[in-house]
Amino acid sequence: MRAFVLTAPGAYEVQDVPAPVAGPGEVVVDVERVGVCGTDMEFFTGAMAYLHQGHSAYPMRPGHEWAGRVSAVGDGVDPGRLGRRVMGDTMLGCGSCRRCLRGHQHVCEKRKEVGIRGAQAGALAAQLAVPVSSLHALPDSVDAALGALVEPGGNALRAAQAAAPCPGGRALVVGPGTIGLLTAMFLRAAGTEVHLMGRTDGSLAFARALGFEHVWTEDSVPDLPFDAVVDASNAAHLPDRALELVEPAGRLVYIGLAGEPSRIDTRTLVLKDVTAVGILSGSPGLDATIRAYATGSVDPRPLVAATVSLDEVGPVLAGERPPDAGPGPKIHVDPQRACGRP
């Protein structure tokens, strides 16, 4: 089968590789759609921390936001799984440690991460083998594009929940990228007045096009009481700025990661009696995200700017936008598509 492989920082190939075989407790999925994530771009540049911590190494196949259809099952897996439409959890815990047994496999010290950590091959290929325990079923109303948005949506849902939204409350989301906009959508669905803070004219205009009226630059954020501030940016100074902006007794949610250490003044945190929460993974929020997409309470389809083939992934990871891309922040890949064909 064909697969996209990163061979070194800035170097890649679309290779013919052996098709996966479902081992015990595993399934093989025909991949229909994959989202390109900022993490994938960090692997492309070589900046991803896991590369320097020994958790990941080249050559590697990225791709952890995916949807597809089960085409084969291994020993111990119900044959009824065949043909089912699914997406999968990125985080694959060991299943036996204290954290896994408490339902926190997404922070298991020995975890593998699909397309990211522990040599677990990702979804930028025609097929993918994963544990059946990682699968989440997709209803007919959640198509492949929506299915590939469940993983980032799970992260955003957890960020929105951590902000403790309520009707009549006010929240500020910092960073109107995919995760920030998804978080804003979930907050809006909960009845919260949502404000967004961004940097570029294009991203702010796109946020307005999604129906968000309160859109600001860092210098123009109004002096309003924000019950919650969600930092979904990659700027090292903004976590501290979020602490400045949040209302006393409010909530801070940190889901963005900068390329260098971020600092906050814990004296301010204490004196404002603020609750701060960090979000690593969408794992605990995947099923609720699928339900939100299925019912239409959140519709992230406008975030997808273009869908490309495996042959076009390299330039996307290098920061190039497809010539026909719309204004959204997310690029999808159809591994079954031949280059240049719709």
C-alpha positions as CSV (number, residue, x, y, z in Angstrom):
1,M,0.0,0.0,0.0
2,R,1.0,3.7,-0.3
3,A,2.0,5.6,2.8
4,F,3.5,9.0,3.6
5,V,6.7,8.6,5.5
6,L,8.9,11.3,7.2
7,T,12.5,10.2,6.8
8,A,14.2,13.1,8.5
9,P,13.5,16.8,9.3
10,G,12.1,18.3,6.1
11,A,12.5,15.1,4.2
12,Y,9.7,12.7,3.2
13,E,8.6,10.1,0.7
14,V,5.4,8.5,-0.4
15,Q,6.4,4.8,-0.2
16,D,5.0,1.4,-1.2
17,V,5.0,-0.4,2.2
18,P,3.6,-3.8,3.3
19,A,-0.1,-3.6,4.1
20,P,-0.9,-4.0,7.8
21,V,-2.1,-7.3,9.2
22,A,-4.5,-7.3,12.2
23,G,-2.9,-9.0,15.2
24,P,-4.8,-10.3,18.2
25,G,-7.2,-7.7,19.5
26,E,-6.6,-5.5,16.5
27,V,-8.4,-4.4,13.4
28,V,-7.3,-3.0,10.0
29,V,-9.1,0.1,8.8
30,D,-9.4,1.4,5.3
31,V,-8.5,5.1,6.0
32,E,-11.0,7.5,4.4
33,R,-9.8,10.9,5.8
34,V,-6.9,12.2,7.9
35,G,-6.4,15.7,9.4
36,V,-3.1,17.4,9.2
37,C,-2.2,18.7,12.7
38,G,0.3,21.1,14.1
39,T,2.0,18.2,15.8
40,D,2.6,16.7,12.3
41,M,4.3,19.9,11.3
42,E,6.5,19.8,14.3
43,F,7.7,16.4,13.3
44,F,8.3,17.7,9.8
45,T,10.5,20.5,11.1
46,G,12.2,18.3,13.7
47,A,11.0,20.6,16.6
48,M,8.7,18.0,18.2
49,A,9.8,17.4,21.8
50,Y,9.3,13.6,21.6
51,L,12.1,13.4,19.0
52,H,14.5,14.8,21.6
53,Q,13.1,12.8,24.5
54,G,13.4,9.4,22.8
55,H,9.7,8.8,22.4
56,S,9.8,9.1,18.6
57,A,12.3,8.7,15.8
58,Y,12.5,8.8,12.0
59,P,11.4,7.2,9.8
60,M,7.9,7.6,10.9
61,R,4.4,7.7,9.5
62,P,2.3,10.6,11.0
63,G,-1.5,11.0,11.1
64,H,-3.6,10.7,14.2
65,E,-6.9,12.5,13.3
66,W,-8.6,9.9,11.1
67,A,-11.8,8.1,10.1
68,G,-12.4,5.0,8.1
69,R,-14.0,1.6,7.7
70,V,-13.0,-1.7,9.4
71,S,-11.8,-4.1,6.6
72,A,-10.2,-6.9,8.7
73,V,-10.2,-8.2,12.2
74,G,-7.6,-10.2,14.2
75,D,-8.0,-13.0,16.7
76,G,-10.4,-12.2,19.5
77,V,-12.2,-9.4,17.7
78,D,-15.9,-9.8,16.9
79,P,-16.3,-10.3,13.1
80,G,-19.4,-8.0,13.4
81,R,-16.9,-5.1,13.4
82,L,-16.3,-5.6,9.7
83,G,-17.6,-2.8,7.6
84,R,-18.2,-0.5,10.5
85,R,-17.4,3.2,10.2
86,V,-15.0,4.3,12.9
87,M,-12.5,6.8,14.2
88,G,-9.9,6.0,16.8
89,D,-8.3,7.3,20.0
90,T,-4.8,8.5,19.5
91,M,-3.7,7.4,23.0
92,L,-3.0,3.7,23.5
93,G,-2.2,3.0,27.1
94,C,-0.6,-0.2,28.4
95,G,-3.8,-1.2,30.1
96,S,-2.4,-2.5,33.3
97,C,-0.7,0.5,35.1
98,R,-2.4,2.6,37.9
99,R,-3.3,5.3,35.4
100,C,-4.9,3.0,32.9
101,L,-6.8,1.1,35.5
102,R,-8.3,4.5,36.7
103,G,-9.4,5.3,33.1
104,H,-6.5,7.7,32.4
105,Q,-4.8,5.8,29.6
106,H,-4.1,9.0,27.8
107,V,-1.4,9.8,30.4
108,C,0.0,6.3,30.7
109,E,3.7,6.6,31.0
110,K,4.1,3.6,28.6
111,R,1.5,4.8,26.2
112,K,1.9,4.7,22.4
113,E,0.3,7.4,20.3
114,V,-0.9,6.7,16.8
115,G,1.3,8.5,14.4
116,I,3.2,10.2,17.2
117,R,4.9,8.1,19.9
118,G,6.3,4.7,20.4
119,A,6.7,3.7,16.7
120,Q,2.9,3.4,16.3
121,A,2.3,3.9,12.6
122,G,-0.1,6.7,11.8
123,A,-3.0,7.1,9.4
124,L,-1.4,8.8,6.4
125,A,-1.7,5.6,4.4
126,A,-4.3,3.5,2.6
127,Q,-4.7,1.3,5.7
128,L,-4.1,1.4,9.4
129,A,-3.9,-1.3,12.1
130,V,-5.0,-0.3,15.6
131,P,-6.4,-2.0,18.8
132,V,-10.1,-2.6,18.6
133,S,-10.3,-1.1,22.1
134,S,-9.3,2.3,20.6
135,L,-12.2,2.5,18.2
136,H,-15.3,4.7,18.4
137,A,-18.3,4.0,16.1
138,L,-19.5,6.8,13.8
139,P,-23.2,7.1,13.0
140,D,-24.4,7.7,9.5
141,S,-24.8,11.4,10.1
142,V,-21.1,11.8,10.9
143,D,-19.3,11.5,7.5
144,A,-15.6,10.9,7.0
145,A,-14.7,14.6,7.1
146,L,-16.5,15.0,10.5
147,G,-15.1,11.7,11.7
148,A,-11.5,13.0,11.1
149,L,-12.5,16.1,13.2
150,V,-13.6,14.1,16.2
151,E,-10.0,13.8,17.7
152,P,-9.3,17.5,17.7
153,G,-12.9,18.0,18.7
154,G,-12.5,15.9,21.8
155,N,-9.6,18.1,22.9
156,A,-11.7,21.2,22.3
157,L,-14.7,19.7,24.1
158,R,-12.6,19.0,27.1
159,A,-11.2,22.5,27.1
160,A,-14.7,23.9,26.9
161,Q,-15.9,21.7,29.7
162,A,-12.9,22.7,31.8
163,A,-14.0,26.4,31.4
164,A,-17.2,25.5,33.2
165,P,-19.5,27.2,30.6
166,C,-22.9,28.4,31.6
167,P,-25.7,30.4,29.9
168,G,-24.9,34.1,30.5
169,G,-21.3,33.5,31.2
170,R,-18.4,35.0,29.2
171,A,-15.3,33.3,27.9
172,L,-12.3,34.4,25.9
173,V,-10.5,31.9,23.6
174,V,-7.0,32.9,22.7
175,G,-5.8,31.5,19.4
176,P,-8.4,31.1,16.6
177,G,-6.8,28.0,15.0
178,T,-8.6,24.6,14.7
179,I,-8.6,23.8,18.5
180,G,-9.5,27.4,19.5
181,L,-12.4,27.6,17.0
182,L,-13.7,24.2,18.0
183,T,-13.5,25.2,21.7
184,A,-15.4,28.4,20.8
185,M,-18.1,26.4,19.1
186,F,-18.6,24.1,22.1
187,L,-18.7,27.1,24.4
188,R,-21.2,28.8,22.2
189,A,-23.4,25.6,22.1
190,A,-23.4,25.8,25.9
191,G,-24.9,29.3,25.9
192,T,-21.7,31.2,26.7
193,E,-20.8,34.6,25.3
194,V,-17.7,33.8,23.4
195,H,-14.9,36.2,22.6
196,L,-11.8,35.3,20.4
197,M,-8.4,36.8,20.4
198,G,-6.1,36.4,17.4
199,R,-3.3,37.8,15.5
200,T,-3.8,37.8,11.7
201,D,-6.6,39.6,9.8
202,G,-7.4,36.4,7.9
203,S,-8.0,34.3,11.0
204,L,-10.1,37.0,12.7
205,A,-12.2,37.5,9.5
206,F,-12.8,33.7,9.4
207,A,-13.9,33.7,13.0
208,R,-16.4,36.4,12.2
209,A,-17.6,34.4,9.2
210,L,-18.4,31.6,11.6
211,G,-20.7,33.9,13.5
212,F,-18.5,35.0,16.3
213,E,-19.1,38.7,16.8
214,H,-16.6,39.4,19.5
215,V,-13.2,39.1,17.8
216,W,-10.1,41.0,19.0
217,T,-6.4,41.4,18.7
218,E,-4.3,41.3,21.8
219,D,-4.1,45.1,21.9
220,S,-7.9,45.6,21.5
221,V,-9.4,43.1,24.0
222,P,-12.0,45.0,25.9
223,D,-11.9,45.5,29.6
224,L,-14.6,42.9,30.4
225,P,-14.9,40.3,33.1
226,F,-14.1,37.0,31.5
227,D,-15.3,34.1,33.6
228,A,-12.9,31.8,31.7
229,V,-10.0,32.2,29.4
230,V,-8.8,29.3,27.2
231,D,-5.3,29.6,25.8
232,A,-5.2,27.6,22.6
233,S,-2.2,29.5,21.2
234,N,1.4,28.6,20.6
235,A,2.9,31.9,21.9
236,A,5.0,31.7,25.0
237,H,3.8,35.0,26.5
238,L,0.1,34.3,26.2
239,P,-0.5,31.9,29.1
240,D,0.5,34.8,31.5
241,R,-1.6,37.2,29.5
242,A,-4.6,34.8,29.9
243,L,-4.0,34.9,33.7
244,E,-4.1,38.7,33.6
245,L,-7.4,38.7,31.7
246,V,-9.4,36.1,33.6
247,E,-11.9,37.3,36.3
248,P,-11.0,36.5,39.9
249,A,-12.5,33.2,40.9
250,G,-12.6,32.3,37.2
251,R,-11.1,29.4,35.3
252,L,-8.0,29.2,33.1
253,V,-7.6,26.4,30.6
254,Y,-4.3,25.7,28.9
255,I,-4.4,23.5,25.8
256,G,-1.9,25.3,23.5
257,L,1.8,24.6,23.6
258,A,4.6,27.0,22.8
259,G,8.0,26.0,21.4
260,E,9.7,27.4,24.5
261,P,8.8,27.4,28.2
262,S,5.8,29.6,29.2
263,R,5.8,31.3,32.6
264,I,2.9,32.5,34.8
265,D,3.1,34.3,38.1
266,T,1.6,31.9,40.6
267,R,1.1,34.8,43.1
268,T,-1.4,36.2,40.7
269,L,-3.1,32.8,40.3
270,V,-3.4,32.5,44.1
271,L,-4.5,36.1,44.8
272,K,-7.2,35.9,42.1
273,D,-8.3,32.5,43.4
274,V,-8.2,31.1,39.9
275,T,-8.6,27.5,38.9
276,A,-6.1,26.4,36.2
277,V,-6.5,23.3,34.1
278,G,-4.2,21.6,31.5
279,I,-5.7,19.5,28.7
280,L,-3.5,17.0,26.9
281,S,-5.8,14.7,25.0
282,G,-9.3,14.3,23.6
283,S,-9.6,10.7,24.8
284,P,-12.2,11.3,27.5
285,G,-14.3,13.5,25.2
286,L,-14.5,11.5,21.9
287,D,-18.0,10.0,22.4
288,A,-19.5,13.2,23.5
289,T,-17.9,15.0,20.5
290,I,-19.4,12.4,18.1
291,R,-22.8,13.0,19.6
292,A,-22.4,16.8,19.2
293,Y,-21.5,16.4,15.6
294,A,-24.3,13.8,15.0
295,T,-27.0,16.1,16.4
296,G,-25.6,19.2,14.7
297,S,-25.1,21.2,17.9
298,V,-21.6,21.8,16.7
299,D,-20.7,21.7,13.0
300,P,-17.0,22.0,12.3
301,R,-17.2,21.3,8.5
302,P,-16.3,25.0,7.6
303,L,-12.9,24.5,9.3
304,V,-11.7,22.2,6.5
305,A,-10.1,24.4,3.8
306,A,-9.1,21.6,1.4
307,T,-8.7,17.9,1.0
308,V,-5.5,16.6,-0.7
309,S,-3.8,13.4,-1.7
310,L,-0.9,11.6,0.0
311,D,1.4,13.1,-2.8
312,E,0.4,16.6,-1.7
313,V,1.0,16.2,2.1
314,G,4.7,17.2,2.1
315,P,4.1,20.8,0.9
316,V,1.3,21.1,3.4
317,L,3.6,20.1,6.2
318,A,6.1,22.7,4.9
319,G,3.5,25.4,5.4
320,E,2.1,25.7,1.8
321,R,-1.6,26.0,1.3
322,P,-3.2,24.2,-1.6
323,P,-4.1,26.6,-4.4
324,D,-7.8,26.0,-4.1
325,A,-7.9,26.1,-0.3
326,G,-10.7,27.9,1.5
327,P,-10.2,30.2,4.5
328,G,-10.4,27.5,7.2
329,P,-7.4,26.4,9.2
330,K,-7.6,22.6,8.7
331,I,-6.3,20.6,5.7
332,H,-7.6,17.0,5.2
333,V,-6.0,14.1,3.4
334,D,-7.8,11.4,1.4
335,P,-5.3,8.5,1.2
336,Q,-7.4,6.8,-1.4
337,R,-7.2,9.7,-3.8
338,A,-4.8,9.8,-6.7
339,C,-2.8,13.0,-7.0
340,G,-4.7,15.8,-8.7
341,R,-8.0,14.0,-8.8
342,P,-11.2,15.1,-7.0
